[in-house]
Amino acid sequence: MFFFGWGYLLYVALPIMVLSFLASSWVKRTYQRYSQVRNSSGQTGVDVARRILSGAGLDDVTIQVIDGELSDNYDPKTKTLNLSREVALGTSVAAEAVVAHEIGHAQQDRQGYFAMRWRSDLVPAANLGSQAGPIIVIAGLFLSVFTRTNFGFYVALVGLALFAAAVVFQLITTPVELNASRRALRLLTDNGAIYPEEQEGARRMLRAAAFTYWVALFGAILTLLYYASLVLGNRRSN
């Protein structure tokens, strides 16, 4: 039995790598395109953020400039909107879209959006599952081969359950991110932070980002199915 055989490379690793590459390329290409398109208001990302936060009644959210490219995020624990330097200081349509998406998460947090709460609660289990799950699955499979007992099968099932928690996390993350993108366009429009001729560019930015969430979910499910096929297939062979 080979854990990383041709089946894994052909049916799991390769599709995930190809789709991840396409998603990453789409996001970077779209971001680079619209980061060169100056917004009509001439406002920086920080200016847009302040305008939207004030208009949406999110005055308790603080803005912080951080390093990294497309490292922007909202931290619900500290109520902090973390903006990468390029987005924070940029006056582009891309910067507007990124800022609004992250403020969409701040709005979710304020309104107690149920899926966001579930995702936050699942973070510890998801981190444990993504790191320890595959290792425990492999350990269980090897125990099944060398001991020829049911003990290895049950160990592998524990690993499978742990990794499933990471998949559930991704399953919840996808609608959370898509909802934040929908909120982003509404926040930009309702607060007069974007002109009509800029909306299509912002929409394309958010659409490209949405594809990455779908790819991540697809990859997680595909990997879980592969692990399950190994565990159950090994059970039948024993």
JOMO-V754472 format. One line per field, one symbol per residue. phi: phi as a letter, one per 30 degrees, with the letter a starting at -180 (. if undefined). psi: psi as a letter, one per 30 degrees, with the letter a starting at -180 (. if undefined). A space follows every 10 residues. Layout:
phi->???
psi->???
This chain:
phi->.cdccddddd cbddeddddd dddddddddd dddddccddd diddeddddd ddeddcicdd dccbcbdjch cdaccddchc cccdedddcd ccdddedded dddedddedd dieedddddd ddeedddddd cceeddeddd ddddddchbd eddddddddd dddddddded dddedddddd dddedddddd cicbcedcdd dddddddddd dddddddedd ddddddeddd dddddddd
psi->kkeiaeeeee fdeeeeeeee eeeeeeeeee eeefffjklf fgkleeeeee eeeefghhff klkkklllkh gklkjfefhk jjkleeeefl hleeeeeeee eefeeeeeee fhjeeeeeee ffeeeeeeee efeeeeeeee eeeeeffhlf eeeeeeeeee eeeeeeeeee eeeefeeeee eeeeeeeeef ggfkleffee eeeeeeeeee eeeeeeeeee eeeeeeeeee eeeeeef.
